Each structure stands twice: as C-alpha cells, then as structure tokens.
Amino acid sequence: MEEFDGEPTVTWIPGVNSQKKQMCFDWGPGEMLVCETSFNKKEKSEMVAGCPFIHIIRKDIDVYSKILRKLFNESHGIFVGLQRIEEELTGKSRKAQLVRVSKNYRSVIRACMEEMHQFAVADKDSAIGRQFSSQVSILSAMELIWNLCEILFIEVAPAGPLLLYLLDWVRLHVCEVDSLSADVLGSENPSKHESFWNLPGNTQTLTELELRWQHWHEECERHLQDGTFASNPHLESLCKVLLGDDAALLEHKELLSNWYHFLVTRLLYSQPTVKPMDLHLYAQSSLDLFLGGESSPEPLDNILMAAFEFDIHQVIKECSIALSNWWFVAHLTDLLDHCKLLQSHNLYFGSNMREFLLLEYASGLFAHHSLWQLGVDYCDHCPELGRVSLELHIERIPLTTEQKALKVLRVCEQRQMTEQVRSICKVLAMKAVRNNRLGSALSWSIRAKDAAFATLVSDRFLRDYCERGCFSDLDLIDNLGPAMMLSDRLTFLGKYREFHRLYGEKCFVDAASLLLSLMTSQIAPRSFWMTLLTDALPLLEQKQVIFSAEQTYELLRCLEDLTSGRPLCGEPDAQQLQDDDIETTKVEILRLALARNLARSVIKEGSLEGS
Amino acid sequence: MEEIYAKFVSQKISKTRWRPLPPGSLQTAETFATGSWDNEENYVSMWSIGDFGNLDSDGGFEGDHQLLCSIKHHGDVMDLQFLDQERIVAASSTGCVTIFLHHPNNQTLSASQQWTAAHYHTGPGSPSCSNAPCTGVVCNNPEIVTVGEDGRINLFRADHKEAVRTIDNADSSTLHAVTFLRTPEILTVNSIGQLKIWDFRQQRNEPTQILSLTGDRVPLHCVDRHPNQQHVVATGGQDGMLSIWDVRQGTMPVSLLKAHEAEMWEVHFHPSNPDHLFTCSEDGSLWHWDASTDGPEKSSLFHQGGRNSTFLSHTISNQANVHQSLISSWLSTDPAKDRIEITSLLPNRTLSVNSLDVLGPCLVCGTDAEAIYVTRQLFS
C-alpha cells in the first residue's frame, strides 16, 4: 500500500443524511454509484424520509475539460499513426521517426498548455482561474518529464550532445515558468560556450572536445589562483562559477529555479562531457545540495531522479501515482514500448504493462459520453485483452439515435463481433416493434441476419392483417427482395402478399397455384391455414374452373388435416361455443365449395378440349 | 487542392453548412455553421474564415477558422440547413425543430421559433410522450420539410405555429434524408433502400413514385439533387455505394459506383460546378468526384495524389430513351470515354467524416475526431 501525502478529501453527497443513514456504493469503470440505504447508524430504526436518488460520482474531472479534449483527440491521432508506421520502420530512420512522434506528443501538450494559460490569465482571481493555473502546471510537469524521457530513452543522446539536449531542456522549462530574468547563470555564459564548442559540423570528436575544455578549465583555474579578479568580487565569483564551484553556484541559488537547473549548470561547468550512465550520481548530489536538507523531494523530483537513473519502470510507476489521469503514462509507455525498452514486465494479474495502461485509459474514455470512439482504437492495439475489453464496453454504450447505433454497429462489424451486432440489433429491433415501426424492425433483423426476429416481425404483420383485413406497410412487404429468404415466415409473408397482388390483377390461375403451394410446402403456419382456405373460397366460386381436380384433392387434404387436428379441450364456454359454431360453418361452406369445384373440374378435365 | 486547415474544437461535429451568399454576390463564402452531437450539452455554432491579418489574438494563423458565437441545443443536432441569410434550422434528436436567428451586429444566436413535437412515436408499446429523432431537414424559404425516425413527413412554414401538412406513417421504416425535386415535390430516402417522391399538391398520403435498388435492401442515408437538372439525384448508402438516379426513368438507378468502405453520410453536388460531386463517409474519408470531361492536361494537374478510376457502370434501365441534349455527365455510361477522377481530400485517415458542404471554391467538413477542416482552394 502506498502512503498518501495528506488526508483524503471528503466529498459530501447532497440529500443524503450521513449523520443518520448509511450509504452503499459500487465502483464502475470511471465512476462510482452511491445511494442511501435504509440502515441506520443508531440502534433504533427511525422513520426518516430517505433520499431517493442514486448519485454518480466521477473522480476524473480531467476528461470533462474542454481543452483537454483537444489533447485526447490529437494524441489519439498520433497514437494511431504510430501503430501504423510501426511495422515499416527499421534502423536509423526508425529512431528518427520515433523521436518525431515524441515531439508531436509534446507539441500537443504545449498547445494545450498555452490555451489553458490564456484562460488562466484571463480569469486570474477566480477559483476557476486557479484551477486552470494548476492544470497548466500539471501539463508543464508532464511535458518536462516527457522531454527528459525523450532525451534519455528515445533520442538516447550520447555523452557530448547529451549536455546540449539537457541545456535546451532546462532552458525551455525555466524560461516558460515566468521567472524573473533570463538569469545570469543560465544564459550569459553558455553563449560563450556555444562558440567554444563549435558543434555544428560535428568535426570534433569527444576526446578533442574534452581536451580543449580541460585546457580552458585549467586556464580559468590559473586565473583564479593568480588573483586576477581579486579586485572585483563579482568577477571572482563569476570565475568560480565558470569553474563549476558548487559553493559559488549555490550562492546564487535564487537565480536557479530548481535542482535540475542547478544540475545542468554544474555539469555545464564541471562535466560537459558527462556520460548518460553517470548522470544519476550528479543528479542525486545536485538534489541534495539544492534542497540542503530543508525540504524533502516532491513527487516530480522523484520522477526525474528515476529517469536519471534510467529506471523506466520506476518513472512510470511514480507518474501513475502522481497523475490523476492515465493519459500520460499510457501514451509514454506505448512509445517506450515501441522503442523496445520495456521488457515483458508481467504484472501479477497476467497482462503486460503497456496493455494494462492502455486499457485503463481506454476504460476511462468509454465512460465518457462522447470519447468512446477514441477508446475503440486503443483497444484494437492491445493484442491480448483488447478485443475482450472492447466487446464488453461496446455493448454498454447508450444508443439514443439510430445514427449512433449505426456507428457502433459499424465498429462491431469491422471487427467481426457478430454476437455484439446481433444483440445490439435485437435491442433496436425490439424498440422499433414497440414503436410500431415494423419496417425499421425488419431492416435491423436483416442487418443482424436474425431469422428469429424476422419471424417475429412477420407474425406481427400477419396478425395485423387478420385483425384489419388488409396489409399495413405495403411498401415494405411488396419490396422485400432477397431479404425474404431470411426466415420462412418472412418468405410466407412475401408470397402471401404476392398472392393478393395476383388476385387483384385477376391472374387467378397463378394465384391459385401459389396459394396451394403455400400450404403444401409447409411454410404457412398452421394457424393461418384457415385464413388461406377461406381465401381460396372466392377462387372456388368463380364461374370458370380454376383449381384442377388434383389441386382440389390437395385442398381437401389440407382441410382434413386441419379439422382432424383440432381436439376439444375441456368445458367450452359460451364464447368458445360460438367460435366453434363459426368454425364449423366455415368448414362446411368450404367442404361444399370444394366438392362443387371437384365436380366441375373432373367434368372439365374429362371432356374434350375446346368445351 | 492546396491547403486544408484543421482545427480541434472539443465537440464531435455532426453537421457543417456554409452560410448562403446573397444572390449575385461576388464574394466567397465566409461563414459556416456547425452542429455537435453526442455531448451532454450540444451546440449550434457559427464560425468565420475571414482574413484576420497574419496573427490574431489567439495565435491562430490566417485561414484558421474562428468561433463567432454558439448557442446550446437540446439533443444531438441531426441536421442543419440555412433558411436564409440569417436564419438556420436545426433538427434535433429529441424530435424538435428549431429556427435560430443570427444577429451579426452583436454576434449572437437566438432561438426564434421552435416546433417541439415534430416527430414522435405512437405505438402500443411506446409511452405517450415518446420522442423520435428528426433525421433530416430541407428548406425552401419559407417552407421547411422535416423527416424523422417515426416515418413522418412534416411541412412547416416559418412563422406558422402549426405544421402546414403532416404525412403520418409515410414510411414504415426510418426516413433518413429529404430533398426538394421541383418545388411542390420532395424526395425521401429510407432505411430499406427506397426513394419515394411525394407531391404536396396531392391530398392523399401516398408517394407518387417509389424507386429502389434490386438486390439487398441497403439503407440509404443521404440524397442530393443535381442543381440544374431536377430529375437527377445522387444517393449514398450504408455500404458506401454511390447511386445516381434519373427519376423520370423507371425505378432503378442509372449508375452504381462503389465508393466508400462504410456508410456514406453526405453527398453533395457542387452548386455551381455540378460536374463535381463530394461524398464523406464513416470510414474517415472525403472524396471529390470529378466527372467533367475537360482535356487530359487539366486532369493531370488536378490529380496530385488522387486516384484514377473508371467508374463501374451498372446500367439497368435503357439509356436509349435519354434525350441527348439533356445528358449529364453523371448519366452517361460509356466507360471507355468518360472517366470519373476521384481524389481524397483529407490528409490523414481520421474517424468518421460526418458532414461536408461546398460553396464556390470553399469546402468545410466536420469529423468525429472533433475536428473541422476548411479549404478555400478546391479547384486550384
């Protein structure tokens, strides 16, 4: 268990009487649900009116800030771009490309920082202004750490250029924090040194540089010894500084904003060709000297120290603790992983660190009403647990409009998540059926290739037909097209409608054979057979003979099948008796019509053609 | 296609529309409106791309678009159309249709009229006040036609409190988009792949014509009419297919072009150069289709980094009936002679491009990556 710096903050839940009642809670991906229970704190149960609400508590306010959204969106673009170029790169261009990606990330942080700074300055005195200011300093710290990681881990600066990078690093961050002056120590002397170093062109090797520097250093020392500057204490002090004298540097501590500024200055004057591996020694001593035992190191100091010690895991761990949002560690870890710097550091619950952090970040995105689309791409690039994570999250996205549903479905289909597609389509189709949008319901079941639901929709149509005597939504049924094949019931519906159309167009023979085939091919549900037979009546009663003898036999058989399979169940009540009466009458009429038709068709077929 | 400016705006953009210019004006487009979606608070905003000199107060560069004003909008902005120079109509996912008025002197937006229950569900299972999202709106001052997920078509008139005409249950599925053909006629597309033409002069609530694709009933999401030839219509579908239709000719599309890999959200003919067509899609791309039959020199200049492709013509109806003089490059079918050049306009692949609009040499589009892209040099 980590120790916390201070007391945990207390958040009061409005409406809940925390003196008297107890609360219960449950964790979600980025939020917590809290509500009041009926358990009382005291012994006796008091009938106190309870708070009827469930409260959602969000810890991560970062995600909701407008300006930070730009950070999330832009960095998402960089992240996805990085995964895509990953495979193509080898060798030297790879390192350059990775450095460029790192710089991109940093420039996004800076852009965000500058925009927030504008707001902070505009609103200086209010609480919001202070919040913006603190956010600016957090972003500034993030960029500081990232920049150092870029120098040490990605750029992998060797001795020599290392110091120049560190100089730039300090200069960048000291100057921006509104410090008093381009302070004397920082700016004045390096310019002297720049010309001395003469690095563009890089014609000198490290040893040459070191020799020249040694030579110059000795000369400085000689001047000090000789007392050349004895008359002017300022110049003498300056000379000591140039020699990298710690005490002299510390005398001007107020011009150094922090210990790493001190560190780089020390290195500049005493160890310009410092090797990366030795950095941590100087770093530790700089930290100790600068703080002078008065204050203890802050989290930021620990993170930077870990970086100087080249302990990447420690850096990430400390950042995870210090920062409230997973954004920073997720992206930095991913980039470092691409630099092949992280060994498969297995966490005890079986995932690797990069995936763990990316999925934590993605979970936070999914909890946001709008940024869930970004989360999808992060899950995509986690080979072990990403897909499972995505499957769980995607089903829980609230679907308020069809357009949003379409986007979610597209995400699922692109990743062959057929189960999720079916479940989402089913929810939408059910909603459509309830709202009486049968066409929409059908189109959702077609998309999900859900035969069962298509059957349900068709049954609805058929029921409506039975009740009303006509079809609703003819535009849909008439134009089913190949979707008709999705389910038997749907095919039946389409064909039945076709029968009605043929009848309307007076193509009686075709209509008749279609009707018969509907029954004999068994795609008509039994419950509908009576209706079909009743539909056959007008055809049987036509002047000309439509059904052939063969067909009439078939119809008779169907009728027999239907009537024989109807058992009497128990005590029939009045209504059922009446229904039965109607049924019996119908059957009798049918039998009569069929018999008559049989007679006529037999005669017709038996006689010579032309009669 | 020289420069395209991107700006991240912290809200997912569902619609972008250029403000129409006064007729006969020689200016180029300067102002556009956007609508957001999927936020807890959505906004309709006005932006300007006027010249600001080299650097403005924000540090933005010349050409960068700046926010002029915005107003809260209840529900997702499902569609947006300018009614005239000052008024803009917004369709909401709560079934509400609002007219916003833009005051240029103090740069504010205010809601001037609203129809709150333009679209709603009625059904045995739905509660009495169940809203249905309004999915499409089209304007022809002062008339406004809206369609929604409830399959209803409304005809409103600005300044009239009640709808002038409502066609209930015009469609059993969701109506996705609507456009005017000739003034009393509109064309709607729905989620079972049908185009329906409605004539408001007729009293009965039946479409005068139904057109559809054979084969799978792929939902159609967007429709646009050719600016000069009122019988030519382009639609985009869920499978990313672009179809060109001649509504006088039978019930099948004239050509089918395989376009995007995912839903096509918007299709637009260029209003003054109708040989150019623009489409945007869920797959994160925005394409410029150039069917102009200019000489080869021009096409190669145009063509930096674009993609050449002969279009796959899938003619179904008999073309012999088409009057020669009215032939449009979109309707002609000779694959050897006419090639459509397709150029992708966005530099990187991004999340879905939800909307686009073109006016003169300017194009604006909005994405789910919360970015707005503007270019002022479409035909450079």
Boltz contact constraints between the chains, C-beta under 6 A:
constraints:
  - contact:
      token1: [A, 66]
      token2: [B, 10]
      max_distance: 6.0
  - contact:
      token1: [A, 69]
      token2: [B, 10]
      max_distance: 6.0
  - contact:
      token1: [A, 70]
      token2: [B, 8]
      max_distance: 6.0
  - contact:
      token1: [A, 70]
      token2: [B, 10]
      max_distance: 6.0
  - contact:
      token1: [A, 73]
      token2: [B, 8]
      max_distance: 6.0
  - contact:
      token1: [A, 73]
      token2: [B, 369]
      max_distance: 6.0
  - contact:
      token1: [A, 73]
      token2: [B, 370]
      max_distance: 6.0
  - contact:
      token1: [A, 74]
      token2: [B, 8]
      max_distance: 6.0
  - contact:
      token1: [A, 369]
      token2: [B, 40]
      max_distance: 6.0
  - contact:
      token1: [A, 370]
      token2: [B, 12]
      max_distance: 6.0
  - contact:
      token1: [A, 370]
      token2: [B, 38]
      max_distance: 6.0
  - contact:
      token1: [A, 370]
      token2: [B, 39]
      max_distance: 6.0
  - contact:
      token1: [A, 373]
      token2: [B, 351]
      max_distance: 6.0
  - contact:
      token1: [A, 373]
      token2: [B, 368]
      max_distance: 6.0
  - contact:
      token1: [A, 401]
      token2: [B, 93]
      max_distance: 6.0
  - contact:
      token1: [A, 401]
      token2: [B, 133]
      max_distance: 6.0
  - contact:
      token1: [A, 402]
      token2: [B, 149]
      max_distance: 6.0
  - contact:
      token1: [A, 402]
      token2: [B, 174]
      max_distance: 6.0
  - contact:
      token1: [A, 410]
      token2: [B, 262]
      max_distance: 6.0
  - contact:
      token1: [A, 410]
      token2: [B, 282]
      max_distance: 6.0
  - contact:
      token1: [A, 434]
      token2: [B, 123]
      max_distance: 6.0
  - contact:
      token1: [A, 434]
      token2: [B, 125]
      max_distance: 6.0
  - contact:
      token1: [A, 434]
      token2: [B, 126]
      max_distance: 6.0
  - contact:
      token1: [A, 435]
      token2: [B, 121]
      max_distance: 6.0
  - contact:
      token1: [A, 435]
      token2: [B, 123]
      max_distance: 6.0
  - contact:
      token1: [A, 435]
      token2: [B, 126]
      max_distance: 6.0
  - contact:
      token1: [A, 436]
      token2: [B, 123]
      max_distance: 6.0
  - contact:
      token1: [A, 438]
      token2: [B, 172]
      max_distance: 6.0
  - contact:
      token1: [A, 439]
      token2: [B, 172]
      max_distance: 6.0
  - contact:
      token1: [A, 439]
      token2: [B, 173]
      max_distance: 6.0
  - contact:
      token1: [A, 439]
      token2: [B, 192]
      max_distance: 6.0
  - contact:
      token1: [A, 440]
      token2: [B, 173]
      max_distance: 6.0
  - contact:
      token1: [A, 440]
      token2: [B, 174]
      max_distance: 6.0
  - contact:
      token1: [A, 443]
      token2: [B, 173]
      max_distance: 6.0
  - contact:
      token1: [A, 443]
      token2: [B, 191]
      max_distance: 6.0
  - contact:
      token1: [A, 443]
      token2: [B, 192]
      max_distance: 6.0
  - contact:
      token1: [A, 473]
      token2: [B, 172]
      max_distance: 6.0
  - contact:
      token1: [A, 476]
      token2: [B, 172]
      max_distance: 6.0
  - contact:
      token1: [A, 479]
      token2: [B, 212]
      max_distance: 6.0
  - contact:
      token1: [A, 481]
      token2: [B, 217]
      max_distance: 6.0
  - contact:
      token1: [A, 483]
      token2: [B, 217]
      max_distance: 6.0
